[in-house]
Amino acid sequence: MKNISKYWLLFMIAAMSATSCSDDDNEKVVMPDPDPTTLGWVKQTTEFGTLPEYISVYKSPSELEGMKAIAFIAVADMSKANFATIGDLIYSKTPNQIWQAEQQKYPIIMNGGYFVMGAGKSVSLLCREGEVLAVNSQEEIRSQKSYYPTRGIFQLSKNGYFSTDWAYTTTDGVTYTYEQPSPNKSGYEPQPAPSAYFPTRGVKLNAETAIGGGPILLKDGKENITYYLDLAKSTGFNRIVVDVRPVQGDALFKSSYLTPLTDLAGTHIERDWDYLQFFIDEAHKRELKVTVSATIFTAGLPSSKNGMAYRDDTWDGKTCLEYTKDQGFIDIKDDKTKVSAFLNPVLPEVQDFCLNFIKELVTNYNFDGFALDYCRYPGDESDFSEATKIAFEQYIGKQLDRFPDDIFIWNTDGTKRTGTYYKKWWEFRSMVIRNFVERVRTEIKNIKPDIQLEYWAASWIHAIYGQGQNWASTEYDFSKEYSWASPEYKNTGFAGLLDTFLCGTYLTKIFGLNDPESIEYGIARAQRIVHGACKVYGTLYALNHKDNIADAVYVCLSQSEGLMVFDIVQVIEFNQWTAIKEGIQRAESL
């Protein structure tokens, strides 16, 4: 069997624990819960009698994390099921006895919380119909010292949401929940008793139903992260990609330049833990390398007028000005057809801002690769601002008398009537992006030379010149094939500045070296025009390959130097893990 040293990259979306966003239509997709069977749990069909169709029970493998185990979990569709705490506060009945006494009306009953045997005392929080009947243990004695533990609770809030939290009930009878536990450790001096402001700002319990017990080991999606990291590893991936700045422009890492991303599909999420650091730590534990990706020139969502460009007037006049065929000149912030409100790449202050958060990422986190996403113009309609006009005049060494007519004029049928400087315009814009990529490379390599610089773009390079994305080698002369290219356009190629180019072969056809609409053709063209200046990986959009992703994986790995699958939401939705593994193994066997 041939050992091929290639990366298989899985794109871990920014909203790993919540939602993802499609670049095409801004559609929000809720990530499904993990399937227990992929981790070796076995669905029970007869062992627990006849259960409602919306409830499933699973039995654990014989070993969990190297320890013998017998465990069960119940998974329910909570749009059809109800959650309640039943029984009394004293140790009086087993779950089976309660089941019999309640005339078998509950499909699933399980033990919850802790109690003092025979004393008629619960030492775990119990809330029923909005009333707190018992509280978590407030004090533990260790080595003659009093410790005040925050213990876990599982609650159904009065507004209908489930959550897991750490909780403590103060001496005045107020129960607070916290995002983090009190950092008590046996043998060390006790932490202060929890309060409204310690260990984090407390939130008064507002539960309809709640049950308390032991510590919470994982919460807020961290369990999903580790689950899918394990699954990615077992499938055959050796690197994951973490998106830390989606198109709205806010951040999923600790930043002094960017606002934290807390609004996902209308859900407000506050994290006290470091999302990116957790990814890096857990991935490296599994010997998975990590590429961090960030959108560069994006600044908000025109569809909802949400993001940095809409709430911070610092960026007024610095977003792209569009020259449209229907509306004339408009600010991209007002164009709801655009996926993002792009900042103008030509502006020095914009470039400096982007470089600052890139340098911050590279300095503060230890990852293996950095990927530039949306490091481009939004399209051929942008930018036509006065600042860009002046920069272009400096580039060609002439003043324009008829702008933008000297570039092009929109015909009534939507086509362009080219002007005197049409070809130089595309050359200029591509040079802006090329020079910025060079600045990024210099800064990254000065800080951490081993970090790999990666760039993402569509494989159809002949059609994205309006975005300034010349990811080719300087050896490739576009002017010999395309009417829009000047002889000097080749000088804007930046493949030689990259370590890896991730070639977006987001195509439904797989085979066909002579078919421009196939993955094979896209990869072959990329290899030809990159001309060995950097590595080339094929990139798949999983949604395009619901039934044939194994073939697509095989083609990318056998005909390029690696693979990225975009994105994990689709892989999960269509359960493509086994097929992806098959494609990897087929390529490895070459």
Backbone hydrogen bonds, N-H to C=O, Kabsch-Sander energy under -0.5 kcal/mol:
donor,donor_aa,acceptor,acceptor_aa,energy
4,I,2,K,-0.9
5,S,3,N,-0.6
6,K,4,I,-1.6
7,Y,561,E,-0.7
9,L,7,Y,-0.6
9,L,563,L,-4.2
10,L,239,R,-1.5
11,F,9,L,-0.5
11,F,565,V,-2.4
12,M,10,L,-0.7
12,M,241,V,-3.5
13,I,11,F,-0.8
16,M,13,I,-0.9
16,M,14,A,-0.9
18,A,15,A,-2.4
20,S,29,V,-1.7
22,S,27,E,-1.7
26,N,22,S,-2.1
29,V,20,S,-2.0
31,M,18,A,-1.8
38,T,35,D,-1.5
39,L,36,P,-1.6
40,G,37,T,-1.6
41,W,36,P,-1.8
42,V,59,K,-2.8
44,Q,57,V,-3.2
49,G,46,T,-1.6
51,L,49,G,-0.7
55,I,52,P,-2.1
56,S,75,V,-2.6
57,V,44,Q,-0.5
58,Y,73,I,-2.7
59,K,42,V,-2.9
60,S,71,A,-2.8
64,L,67,M,-2.9
67,M,64,L,-1.6
69,A,62,S,-2.8
73,I,58,Y,-2.1
75,V,56,S,-3.2
77,D,54,Y,-2.2
78,M,76,A,-1.0
80,K,77,D,-2.1
81,A,77,D,-1.7
92,S,90,I,-1.2
98,I,94,T,-2.5
99,W,95,P,-2.4
100,Q,96,N,-2.3
101,A,97,Q,-2.7
102,E,98,I,-2.3
103,Q,100,Q,-1.4
104,Q,99,W,-3.0
105,K,102,E,-1.1
116,V,121,K,-2.6
117,M,115,F,-0.7
119,A,116,V,-1.9
120,G,116,V,-0.6
121,K,116,V,-0.7
123,V,114,Y,-2.0
124,S,114,Y,-0.6
126,L,134,A,-2.2
127,C,210,A,-2.6
128,R,131,E,-2.4
129,E,208,E,-0.5
130,G,208,E,-2.5
131,E,128,R,-1.9
133,L,126,L,-3.1
133,L,131,E,-0.7
134,A,126,L,-1.4
137,S,123,V,-1.8
140,E,147,Y,-2.6
142,R,140,E,-0.6
142,R,145,K,-2.7
145,K,142,R,-1.4
147,Y,140,E,-3.2
147,Y,145,K,-0.5
151,R,149,P,-0.6
151,R,167,A,-1.7
152,G,214,G,-2.1
153,I,165,D,-2.4
154,F,211,I,-2.7
155,Q,163,S,-2.5
156,L,209,T,-3.3
157,S,155,Q,-0.6
157,S,161,Y,-3.1
158,K,206,N,-2.2
160,G,157,S,-1.8
163,S,155,Q,-1.9
165,D,153,I,-1.9
166,W,178,Y,-1.8
167,A,151,R,-2.6
168,Y,176,Y,-2.0
170,T,168,Y,-0.6
170,T,174,V,-2.6
173,G,170,T,-2.1
175,T,173,G,-0.5
176,Y,168,Y,-2.8
176,Y,174,V,-0.6
177,T,203,V,-2.5
178,Y,166,W,-2.9
184,N,182,S,-2.2
188,Y,185,K,-2.1
195,S,198,F,-2.4
202,G,196,A,-3.1
203,V,177,T,-2.0
205,L,175,T,-2.9
208,E,156,L,-3.0
209,T,156,L,-1.8
210,A,127,C,-1.9
211,I,154,F,-2.2
212,G,125,L,-2.6
213,G,152,G,-2.0
217,L,215,P,-0.6
222,K,219,K,-1.7
225,I,221,G,-2.1
226,T,222,K,-2.4
227,Y,223,E,-2.0
228,Y,224,N,-2.5
229,L,225,I,-2.0
230,D,226,T,-2.3
231,L,227,Y,-2.0
232,A,228,Y,-2.6
233,K,229,L,-2.3
234,S,230,D,-2.5
235,T,231,L,-1.7
236,G,232,A,-1.1
236,G,233,K,-0.6
237,F,232,A,-2.0
238,N,8,W,-1.2
239,R,8,W,-1.3
240,I,289,K,-2.5
241,V,10,L,-2.5
242,V,291,T,-2.6
243,D,12,M,-1.7
243,D,241,V,-0.6
244,V,242,V,-0.7
244,V,293,S,-2.6
249,G,246,P,-2.1
251,A,259,T,-2.7
252,L,244,V,-2.5
255,S,253,F,-0.6
261,L,251,A,-3.3
262,T,260,P,-0.8
264,L,262,T,-0.7
264,L,267,T,-2.8
265,A,263,D,-0.5
267,T,264,L,-2.2
269,I,262,T,-3.2
269,I,267,T,-0.6
275,Y,273,W,-0.9
276,L,252,L,-0.6
278,F,274,D,-2.4
279,F,275,Y,-1.8
280,I,276,L,-2.6
281,D,277,Q,-2.8
282,E,278,F,-2.5
283,A,279,F,-2.7
284,H,280,I,-2.6
285,K,281,D,-1.8
286,R,282,E,-0.9
286,R,283,A,-0.7
287,E,284,H,-1.7
288,L,283,A,-2.6
289,K,238,N,-2.3
291,T,240,I,-2.7
292,V,369,G,-2.9
293,S,242,V,-2.5
293,S,291,T,-0.5
294,A,371,A,-1.6
295,T,245,R,-2.0
296,I,373,D,-2.1
297,F,374,Y,-1.5
299,A,341,A,-0.8
300,G,247,V,-1.2
301,L,306,N,-3.5
304,S,301,L,-0.8
305,K,301,L,-1.8
306,N,301,L,-1.3
308,M,248,Q,-0.9
309,A,299,A,-3.1
310,Y,307,G,-1.4
311,R,307,G,-1.4
312,D,308,M,-1.7
313,D,311,R,-0.5
315,W,312,D,-1.7
316,D,313,D,-1.5
318,K,315,W,-2.1
319,T,315,W,-0.5
320,C,342,F,-2.4
322,E,320,C,-0.6
322,E,330,I,-3.3
323,Y,381,E,-2.6
324,T,322,E,-0.7
324,T,328,G,-3.2
328,G,324,T,-0.8
330,I,322,E,-1.7
330,I,328,G,-0.5
332,I,320,C,-2.6
334,D,331,D,-2.4
335,D,332,I,-1.6
336,K,334,D,-0.9
338,K,335,D,-1.8
341,A,300,G,-2.4
342,F,340,S,-1.2
343,L,297,F,-3.3
344,N,318,K,-3.0
347,L,344,N,-1.4
351,Q,347,L,-2.2
352,D,348,P,-2.6
353,F,349,E,-1.8
354,C,350,V,-2.3
355,L,351,Q,-2.6
356,N,352,D,-2.1
357,F,353,F,-1.7
358,I,354,C,-1.9
359,K,355,L,-2.8
360,E,356,N,-2.0
361,L,357,F,-2.0
362,V,358,I,-2.4
363,T,359,K,-2.4
364,N,360,E,-2.2
365,Y,361,L,-1.7
367,F,365,Y,-0.9
368,D,290,V,-2.4
369,G,290,V,-1.6
370,F,452,Q,-3.1
371,A,292,V,-2.5
372,L,454,E,-2.5
373,D,294,A,-2.0
373,D,371,A,-0.6
376,R,374,Y,-1.4
377,Y,467,Q,-2.6
382,S,379,G,-1.4
383,D,321,L,-0.5
384,F,321,L,-2.1
389,K,385,S,-2.1
390,I,386,E,-2.5
391,A,387,A,-2.1
392,F,388,T,-2.5
393,E,389,K,-2.4
394,Q,390,I,-2.0
395,Y,391,A,-1.8
396,I,392,F,-2.2
397,G,393,E,-1.5
398,K,393,E,-1.2
406,D,402,R,-3.5
407,I,404,P,-2.5
408,F,404,P,-2.0
409,I,417,R,-1.9
411,N,415,T,-3.3
414,G,411,N,-2.0
417,R,409,I,-3.0
418,T,416,K,-0.7
419,G,407,I,-2.7
421,Y,406,D,-2.6
422,Y,419,G,-1.3
425,W,421,Y,-2.0
426,W,422,Y,-1.3
427,E,423,K,-1.8
428,F,424,K,-2.8
429,R,425,W,-2.4
430,S,426,W,-2.1
431,M,427,E,-1.9
432,V,428,F,-1.9
433,I,429,R,-1.7
434,R,430,S,-2.6
435,N,431,M,-2.7
436,F,432,V,-1.7
437,V,433,I,-2.6
438,E,434,R,-1.9
439,R,435,N,-1.8
440,V,436,F,-2.5
441,R,437,V,-2.6
442,T,438,E,-2.4
443,E,439,R,-2.3
444,I,440,V,-2.7
445,K,441,R,-2.7
446,N,442,T,-1.7
447,I,443,E,-1.4
448,K,444,I,-3.2
451,I,448,K,-1.7
452,Q,368,D,-2.1
454,E,370,F,-3.0
454,E,452,Q,-0.6
455,Y,500,T,-1.3
456,W,372,L,-1.7
457,A,502,L,-1.5
459,S,504,G,-2.0
461,I,459,S,-2.2
463,A,460,W,-2.0
464,I,461,I,-0.8
467,Q,464,I,-1.8
468,G,465,Y,-1.5
469,Q,464,I,-1.1
470,N,468,G,-1.0
471,W,469,Q,-1.2
473,S,529,I,-2.6
476,Y,473,S,-1.5
477,D,475,E,-0.6
478,F,476,Y,-0.9
480,K,477,D,-1.1
481,E,478,F,-2.4
482,Y,478,F,-2.6
485,A,482,Y,-1.1
489,Y,486,S,-1.4
490,K,487,P,-0.5
491,N,488,E,-1.9
492,T,489,Y,-2.2
493,G,490,K,-1.5
494,F,470,N,-1.8
495,A,472,A,-2.0
497,L,494,F,-1.8
498,L,495,A,-1.6
499,D,453,L,-2.6
500,T,453,L,-1.8
501,F,535,K,-3.0
502,L,455,Y,-2.9
502,L,500,T,-0.5
503,C,501,F,-0.9
503,C,537,Y,-2.8
504,G,457,A,-3.1
504,G,502,L,-0.7
505,T,503,C,-2.0
505,T,539,T,-0.8
506,Y,504,G,-1.6
507,L,505,T,-2.2
509,K,517,E,-0.8
515,D,512,G,-1.7
518,S,515,D,-2.0
519,I,509,K,-1.5
520,E,510,I,-2.1
521,Y,512,G,-0.5
522,G,518,S,-2.1
523,I,519,I,-2.6
524,A,520,E,-2.3
525,R,521,Y,-2.8
526,A,522,G,-2.1
527,Q,523,I,-2.6
528,R,524,A,-2.0
529,I,525,R,-2.5
530,V,526,A,-2.3
531,H,527,Q,-1.4
533,A,530,V,-1.8
535,K,499,D,-1.9
537,Y,501,F,-2.4
538,G,562,G,-2.0
539,T,503,C,-1.6
540,L,564,M,-2.7
542,A,540,L,-0.8
542,A,566,F,-3.0
544,N,541,Y,-2.2
545,H,542,A,-1.9
546,K,543,L,-0.5
549,I,545,H,-0.8
551,D,548,N,-0.5
552,A,548,N,-1.5
553,V,549,I,-2.8
554,Y,550,A,-2.3
555,V,551,D,-2.4
556,C,552,A,-2.1
557,L,553,V,-2.4
558,S,554,Y,-2.4
559,Q,555,V,-1.9
560,S,556,C,-1.3
561,E,536,V,-2.8
563,L,7,Y,-2.1
564,M,538,G,-1.9
565,V,9,L,-3.1
566,F,540,L,-3.0
566,F,564,M,-0.5
568,I,11,F,-1.7
570,Q,567,D,-0.7
571,V,567,D,-1.6
572,I,568,I,-2.6
573,E,569,V,-2.7
574,F,570,Q,-2.6
575,N,572,I,-1.1
576,Q,571,V,-2.2
580,I,576,Q,-2.6
581,K,577,W,-2.4
582,E,578,T,-2.1
583,G,579,A,-2.1
584,I,580,I,-2.4
585,Q,581,K,-2.7
586,R,582,E,-2.2
587,A,583,G,-1.9
588,E,584,I,-2.4
589,S,585,Q,-1.3
590,L,587,A,-1.3
